[in-house]
Amino acid sequence: MAEPKHHSDLIVRHPTHERVLHWLMTIAFFFTATSGLALFHPSMVWLSNLTGGGPWTAILHPFLGLAMLLVFLVFAIPGWRYNVLTRDDITWLKNIKYVVSGEEEKLPEVGKYNAGQKMLYFTLLLCMLGLTVTGVLFWRRYFAGYFSVDLVRLGALAHAFLAFVLLVCIVVHVSAAVWEGGSVTSMVRGTVTPGWAYKHRRAWFRELIRPSGARKPA
């Protein structure tokens, strides 16, 4: 993954390919989630209209899930090194109250991603892999008869649980991105101001400016 570069008074945080993959993953997640909810309970069957009705929803849901996983892997694997948890991340998590209160200067300096984003990274990875494995267990179209009834039932239960965890994580992720002003814009335009980088991702900001000499944040 190429390192972000400076453009005028802005800093590139998310190159074009990252943004394209992110929004493709968002679209895949939306249709996977809505089709899954439509199949999960009769009260939500109306969501199947988004994917062509009941039969088409049942057909498309597994393929949408696989597409979501593949796009996520292409998006996430190149950036794994930015998501390795450190001791500073543990300290950040223990003192997250300072993030909520806007006193981030009391916390260890943050790299490209904070501890919350790193935990989200691994949670999403585990959930999507788990959803794929459990989904195969009751993908009747191709795997009927390969697994015992008890295993299929257990897989369906685990699938529902993992889907719930994934939904909660995405809701928290979107809420945090909106709350931290500038995050959503950076995933749309790809850039942040030096001031934003210095305030929210100071260690990452210092790493960016180190080769070009001292540069004061806006």
Secondary structure, 3 states (H helix, E strand, C coil): CCCCCEECCEEECCCHHHHHHHHHHHHHHHHHHHHHHHHHCHHHHHHHHHHCCHHHHHHHHHHHHHHHHHHHHHHHHHHHHHHCCCHHHHHHHHCCHHHHCCCHHHCCCCCCCCHHHHHHHHHHHHHHHHHHHHHHHCCHHHHCCCCCHHHHHHHHHHHHHHHHHHHHHHHHHHHHHHHCCCHHHHHHHCEECHHHHHHHCHHHHHHHHHHHCCCCCC
